[in-house]
Amino acid sequence: MATSTFRNKNCVRPRKTGAAKRRRCLVQRRRLVALGMAEEEVAKLPVDELRKKLKEPKKLVRSLERAKAKKAEKAAAAAAQA
């Protein structure tokens, strides 16, 4: 049994790969879309913003609902004027 790899855990430690990072990023983007964000919006987000939004999903859902309500009010006001 090799004692060098047994003692030195850094030699046998798994390394992060680019493929795994891209996979995680894709999963996180799908989670944002599932929470209700528009797919086009999510595609434009940088990775750090994406993670920041996923840290507080309830806050994100509330802000999306507020934005929808505001948009509906504007549409109703425009319909009333026309």
DSSP file (Angstrom, degrees, kcal/mol; ACC not computed):
  #  RESIDUE AA STRUCTURE BP1 BP2  ACC     N-H-->O    O-->H-N    N-H-->O    O-->H-N    TCO  KAPPA ALPHA  PHI   PSI    X-CA   Y-CA   Z-CA
    1    1 A M              0   0    0      0, 0.0     2,-0.5     0, 0.0     5,-0.0   0.000 360.0 360.0 360.0 131.4    0.0    0.0    0.0
    2    2 A A     >  -     0   0    0      1,-0.2     4,-0.8     2,-0.0     3,-0.0  -0.629 360.0-169.3 -78.4 120.6    1.4    3.4   -1.0
    3    3 A T  H  > S+     0   0    0     -2,-0.5     4,-2.5     1,-0.2     5,-0.3   0.737  77.8  69.4 -82.5 -21.6    1.6    5.6    2.1
    4    4 A S  H  > S+     0   0    0      1,-0.2     4,-2.3     2,-0.2     7,-0.2   0.919 105.0  39.5 -65.3 -42.1    2.4    8.8    0.1
    5    5 A T  H  4 S+     0   0    0      2,-0.2    -1,-0.2     1,-0.2     7,-0.2   0.793 114.4  55.8 -76.4 -25.9   -1.2    9.0   -1.3
    6    6 A F  H  < S+     0   0    0     -4,-0.8    -2,-0.2     1,-0.1    -1,-0.2   0.909 116.5  34.9 -69.3 -41.0   -2.6    7.8    2.0
    7    7 A R  H  < S+     0   0    0     -4,-2.5     2,-1.1     1,-0.2    -2,-0.2   0.878 113.0  59.9 -81.1 -39.2   -1.0   10.7    3.9
    8    8 A N    ><  +     0   0    0     -4,-2.3     3,-1.2    -5,-0.3     4,-0.5  -0.743  59.8 178.7 -97.8  94.8   -1.1   13.4    1.3
    9    9 A K  G >  S+     0   0    0     -2,-1.1     3,-0.8     1,-0.3     4,-0.5   0.743  73.7  71.6 -67.2 -23.6   -4.8   13.9    0.6
   10   10 A N  G 3  S+     0   0    0      1,-0.2     3,-0.4     2,-0.2    -1,-0.3   0.776  90.8  59.7 -65.5 -25.4   -4.1   16.6   -1.9
   11   11 A C  G <  S+     0   0    0     -3,-1.2    -1,-0.2     1,-0.2    -2,-0.2   0.799 113.3  35.3 -72.7 -28.3   -2.7   14.1   -4.4
   12   12 A V  S <  S+     0   0    0     -3,-0.8    -1,-0.2    -4,-0.5    -2,-0.2   0.284  87.0 123.8-109.5   9.7   -5.9   12.2   -4.6
   13   13 A R        -     0   0    0     -4,-0.5     2,-0.1    -3,-0.4    -3,-0.0  -0.527  67.2-114.1 -73.6 132.6   -8.3   15.1   -4.3
   14   14 A P        -     0   0    0      0, 0.0     2,-0.3     0, 0.0    -1,-0.1  -0.421  31.1-134.6 -67.5 141.9  -10.8   15.4   -7.3
   15   15 A R        -     0   0    0     -2,-0.1     2,-0.2     1,-0.1     0, 0.0  -0.650  17.1-108.4 -97.0 151.9  -10.3   18.5   -9.4
   16   16 A K        -     0   0    0     -2,-0.3     2,-0.3     4,-0.0    -1,-0.1  -0.561  36.8-154.9 -75.5 143.1  -13.0   20.8  -10.7
   17   17 A T     >  -     0   0    0     -2,-0.2     4,-1.7     1,-0.1     5,-0.1  -0.856  24.0-125.6-120.2 156.3  -13.7   20.5  -14.4
   18   18 A G  H  > S+     0   0    0     -2,-0.3     4,-2.4     1,-0.2     5,-0.2   0.856 110.4  56.8 -65.4 -35.8  -15.1   23.0  -16.9
   19   19 A A  H  > S+     0   0    0      1,-0.2     4,-2.1     2,-0.2    -1,-0.2   0.903 106.6  48.8 -64.3 -40.9  -17.8   20.5  -18.0
   20   20 A A  H  > S+     0   0    0      2,-0.2     4,-2.5     1,-0.2    -1,-0.2   0.882 110.5  51.8 -66.4 -37.5  -19.1   20.2  -14.4
   21   21 A K  H  X S+     0   0    0     -4,-1.7     4,-2.4     2,-0.2    -2,-0.2   0.924 110.4  47.5 -64.9 -44.4  -19.2   24.0  -14.1
   22   22 A R  H  X S+     0   0    0     -4,-2.4     4,-2.2     1,-0.2    -1,-0.2   0.884 111.4  51.7 -63.7 -37.7  -21.2   24.3  -17.3
   23   23 A R  H  X S+     0   0    0     -4,-2.1     4,-2.3     2,-0.2    -2,-0.2   0.923 110.2  48.1 -64.6 -44.7  -23.5   21.6  -16.2
   24   24 A R  H  X S+     0   0    0     -4,-2.5     4,-2.4     1,-0.2    -2,-0.2   0.910 111.4  51.0 -61.0 -42.5  -24.1   23.3  -12.8
   25   25 A C  H  X S+     0   0    0     -4,-2.4     4,-2.3     1,-0.2    -1,-0.2   0.903 109.6  49.6 -62.5 -42.1  -24.7   26.6  -14.6
   26   26 A L  H  X S+     0   0    0     -4,-2.2     4,-2.2     2,-0.2    -1,-0.2   0.903 110.7  49.8 -63.8 -42.1  -27.3   25.0  -16.9
   27   27 A V  H  X S+     0   0    0     -4,-2.3     4,-2.0     1,-0.2    -2,-0.2   0.904 110.7  50.2 -63.5 -41.2  -29.1   23.4  -14.0
   28   28 A Q  H  X S+     0   0    0     -4,-2.4     4,-1.9     1,-0.2    -2,-0.2   0.891 108.9  51.5 -65.7 -38.8  -29.2   26.8  -12.2
   29   29 A R  H  X S+     0   0    0     -4,-2.3     4,-2.0     1,-0.2    -1,-0.2   0.907 109.3  50.6 -63.1 -41.1  -30.6   28.5  -15.3
   30   30 A R  H  X S+     0   0    0     -4,-2.2     4,-2.2     1,-0.2    -1,-0.2   0.872 107.1  54.3 -64.7 -36.4  -33.3   25.8  -15.5
   31   31 A R  H  X S+     0   0    0     -4,-2.0     4,-1.5     2,-0.2    -1,-0.2   0.897 107.5  50.1 -64.8 -39.7  -34.2   26.4  -11.8
   32   32 A L  H  X>S+     0   0    0     -4,-1.9     5,-1.9     2,-0.2     4,-0.7   0.906 110.4  49.5 -64.6 -40.9  -34.6   30.2  -12.5
   33   33 A V  H ><5S+     0   0    0     -4,-2.0     3,-0.9     1,-0.2    -2,-0.2   0.896 109.2  52.9 -64.1 -39.2  -36.9   29.4  -15.5
   34   34 A A  H 3<5S+     0   0    0     -4,-2.2    -1,-0.2     1,-0.2    -2,-0.2   0.818 103.2  58.1 -65.8 -30.0  -38.9   27.0  -13.3
   35   35 A L  H 3<5S-     0   0    0     -4,-1.5    -1,-0.2    -5,-0.1    -2,-0.2   0.667 130.4 -92.5 -74.6 -15.6  -39.3   29.8  -10.7
   36   36 A G  T <<5S+     0   0    0     -3,-0.9    -3,-0.2    -4,-0.7    -2,-0.1   0.448  77.3 138.3 123.0   1.0  -41.0   32.0  -13.3
   37   37 A M      < -     0   0    0     -5,-1.9    -1,-0.3     1,-0.1     2,-0.1  -0.469  61.4 -99.4 -75.5 150.7  -38.3   34.1  -15.0
   38   38 A A     >  -     0   0    0      1,-0.1     4,-2.3    -2,-0.1     5,-0.2  -0.442  24.1-130.8 -69.5 141.4  -38.4   34.5  -18.7
   39   39 A E  H  > S+     0   0    0      1,-0.2     4,-2.0     2,-0.2    -1,-0.1   0.856 107.6  53.0 -62.8 -36.6  -36.0   32.3  -20.6
   40   40 A E  H  > S+     0   0    0      2,-0.2     4,-1.1     1,-0.2    -1,-0.2   0.897 109.6  49.4 -65.5 -40.2  -34.6   35.2  -22.7
   41   41 A E  H  > S+     0   0    0      1,-0.2     4,-0.7     2,-0.2     3,-0.4   0.918 111.0  49.1 -63.5 -44.7  -33.9   37.1  -19.5
   42   42 A V  H >< S+     0   0    0     -4,-2.3     3,-0.8     1,-0.2    -1,-0.2   0.869 105.7  57.6 -65.1 -37.5  -32.1   34.1  -17.9
   43   43 A A  H 3< S+     0   0    0     -4,-2.0    -1,-0.2     1,-0.2    -2,-0.2   0.823 106.6  49.5 -63.9 -30.5  -30.0   33.5  -21.0
   44   44 A K  H 3< S+     0   0    0     -4,-1.1    -1,-0.2    -3,-0.4    -2,-0.2   0.645  88.9 105.0 -83.0 -14.9  -28.6   37.1  -20.8
   45   45 A L  S << S-     0   0    0     -3,-0.8     2,-0.1    -4,-0.7   -16,-0.0  -0.428  70.2-127.3 -71.4 136.4  -27.7   36.8  -17.1
   46   46 A P     >  -     0   0    0      0, 0.0     4,-2.2     0, 0.0     3,-0.2  -0.409  29.8-105.9 -73.4 162.4  -24.1   36.4  -16.1
   47   47 A V  H  > S+     0   0    0      1,-0.2     4,-2.3     2,-0.2     5,-0.2   0.866 117.3  53.0 -61.0 -40.8  -23.2   33.5  -13.8
   48   48 A D  H  > S+     0   0    0      1,-0.2     4,-1.9     2,-0.2    -1,-0.2   0.892 110.9  46.7 -66.0 -38.1  -22.7   35.6  -10.7
   49   49 A E  H  > S+     0   0    0     -3,-0.2     4,-2.3     2,-0.2    -1,-0.2   0.891 109.7  55.6 -66.5 -39.4  -26.1   37.3  -11.0
   50   50 A L  H  X S+     0   0    0     -4,-2.2     4,-1.6     1,-0.2    -2,-0.2   0.930 109.9  44.6 -58.6 -48.0  -27.7   33.9  -11.6
   51   51 A R  H  X S+     0   0    0     -4,-2.3     4,-0.9     1,-0.2    -1,-0.2   0.871 110.4  55.4 -66.0 -37.0  -26.3   32.6   -8.3
   52   52 A K  H  X S+     0   0    0     -4,-1.9     4,-0.6     1,-0.2     3,-0.5   0.895 108.4  48.0 -63.9 -39.9  -27.3   35.7   -6.5
   53   53 A K  H >< S+     0   0    0     -4,-2.3     3,-0.6     1,-0.2     7,-0.3   0.845 109.1  53.8 -69.1 -33.5  -30.9   35.4   -7.6
   54   54 A L  H 3< S+     0   0    0     -4,-1.6    -1,-0.2     1,-0.2    -2,-0.2   0.649  92.0  73.7 -76.9 -14.3  -31.0   31.7   -6.6
   55   55 A K  H 3< S+     0   0    0     -4,-0.9    -1,-0.2    -3,-0.5    -2,-0.2   0.856 109.7  28.6 -67.4 -32.8  -29.8   32.4   -3.1
   56   56 A E    <X  +     0   0    0     -3,-0.6     4,-1.7    -4,-0.6    -1,-0.3  -0.701  69.3 167.6-128.1  79.7  -33.2   33.9   -2.2
   57   57 A P  H  > S+     0   0    0      0, 0.0     4,-2.5     0, 0.0     5,-0.2   0.844  76.0  55.7 -66.2 -33.8  -35.9   32.2   -4.3
   58   58 A K  H  > S+     0   0    0      1,-0.2     4,-2.3     2,-0.2     5,-0.2   0.910 107.8  49.5 -64.7 -39.5  -38.9   33.5   -2.4
   59   59 A K  H  > S+     0   0    0      1,-0.2     4,-2.3     2,-0.2    -1,-0.2   0.891 110.8  50.7 -64.0 -39.6  -37.7   37.1   -2.9
   60   60 A L  H  X S+     0   0    0     -4,-1.7     4,-2.2    -7,-0.3    -2,-0.2   0.919 109.6  49.3 -64.0 -45.2  -37.3   36.4   -6.6
   61   61 A V  H  X S+     0   0    0     -4,-2.5     4,-2.3     1,-0.2    -2,-0.2   0.912 111.3  50.3 -62.5 -42.6  -40.8   35.0   -6.9
   62   62 A R  H  X S+     0   0    0     -4,-2.3     4,-2.3     1,-0.2    -1,-0.2   0.921 110.5  48.7 -61.7 -43.8  -42.3   38.0   -5.1
   63   63 A S  H  X S+     0   0    0     -4,-2.3     4,-2.1     1,-0.2    -1,-0.2   0.870 110.8  51.0 -65.9 -35.6  -40.5   40.4   -7.3
   64   64 A L  H  X S+     0   0    0     -4,-2.2     4,-2.2     2,-0.2    -1,-0.2   0.894 109.9  50.0 -67.0 -39.2  -41.6   38.6  -10.4
   65   65 A E  H  X S+     0   0    0     -4,-2.3     4,-2.4     2,-0.2    -2,-0.2   0.908 110.4  50.1 -64.9 -41.2  -45.2   38.7   -9.2
   66   66 A R  H  X S+     0   0    0     -4,-2.3     4,-2.6     1,-0.2    -2,-0.2   0.912 109.9  50.7 -62.1 -42.1  -45.0   42.4   -8.5
   67   67 A A  H  X S+     0   0    0     -4,-2.1     4,-2.2     1,-0.2    -1,-0.2   0.897 110.6  49.2 -63.8 -40.1  -43.6   43.0  -12.0
   68   68 A K  H  X S+     0   0    0     -4,-2.2     4,-2.2     2,-0.2    -1,-0.2   0.909 111.6  49.2 -64.1 -41.7  -46.5   41.0  -13.5
   69   69 A A  H  X S+     0   0    0     -4,-2.4     4,-2.3     2,-0.2    -2,-0.2   0.908 111.3  49.1 -64.4 -41.9  -49.0   43.0  -11.5
   70   70 A K  H  X S+     0   0    0     -4,-2.6     4,-2.1     1,-0.2    -1,-0.2   0.898 111.1  50.0 -64.0 -40.4  -47.4   46.3  -12.5
   71   71 A K  H  X S+     0   0    0     -4,-2.2     4,-2.1     1,-0.2    -1,-0.2   0.890 110.1  50.5 -65.2 -39.4  -47.5   45.2  -16.2
   72   72 A A  H  X S+     0   0    0     -4,-2.2     4,-2.4     2,-0.2    -2,-0.2   0.882 108.8  52.2 -66.2 -38.8  -51.1   44.2  -15.9
   73   73 A E  H  X S+     0   0    0     -4,-2.3     4,-2.5     2,-0.2    -2,-0.2   0.918 109.6  49.0 -62.8 -43.1  -52.0   47.6  -14.4
   74   74 A K  H  X S+     0   0    0     -4,-2.1     4,-2.4     1,-0.2    -2,-0.2   0.908 111.6  49.2 -62.7 -41.4  -50.3   49.4  -17.2
   75   75 A A  H  X S+     0   0    0     -4,-2.1     4,-2.2     2,-0.2    -1,-0.2   0.893 111.7  48.9 -65.6 -39.7  -52.1   47.3  -19.8
   76   76 A A  H  X S+     0   0    0     -4,-2.4     4,-2.1     2,-0.2    -2,-0.2   0.897 111.7  49.3 -66.3 -40.1  -55.4   48.0  -18.0
   77   77 A A  H  X S+     0   0    0     -4,-2.5     4,-1.7     2,-0.2    -2,-0.2   0.890 111.6  48.8 -66.0 -39.2  -54.7   51.8  -18.0
   78   78 A A  H  X S+     0   0    0     -4,-2.4     4,-1.7     1,-0.2    -1,-0.2   0.887 111.6  49.7 -67.4 -38.4  -53.8   51.8  -21.6
   79   79 A A  H  < S+     0   0    0     -4,-2.2    -2,-0.2     1,-0.2    -1,-0.2   0.864 109.1  52.6 -68.2 -35.2  -57.0   49.8  -22.5
   80   80 A A  H  < S+     0   0    0     -4,-2.1    -1,-0.2     1,-0.2    -2,-0.2   0.860 110.7  47.2 -68.9 -35.2  -59.1   52.3  -20.5
   81   81 A Q  H  <        0   0    0     -4,-1.7    -1,-0.2     1,-0.2    -2,-0.2   0.828 360.0 360.0 -74.4 -31.9  -57.6   55.3  -22.3
   82   82 A A     <        0   0    0     -4,-1.7    -1,-0.2    -5,-0.1    -2,-0.2   0.480 360.0 360.0 -82.5 360.0  -58.1   53.8  -25.8
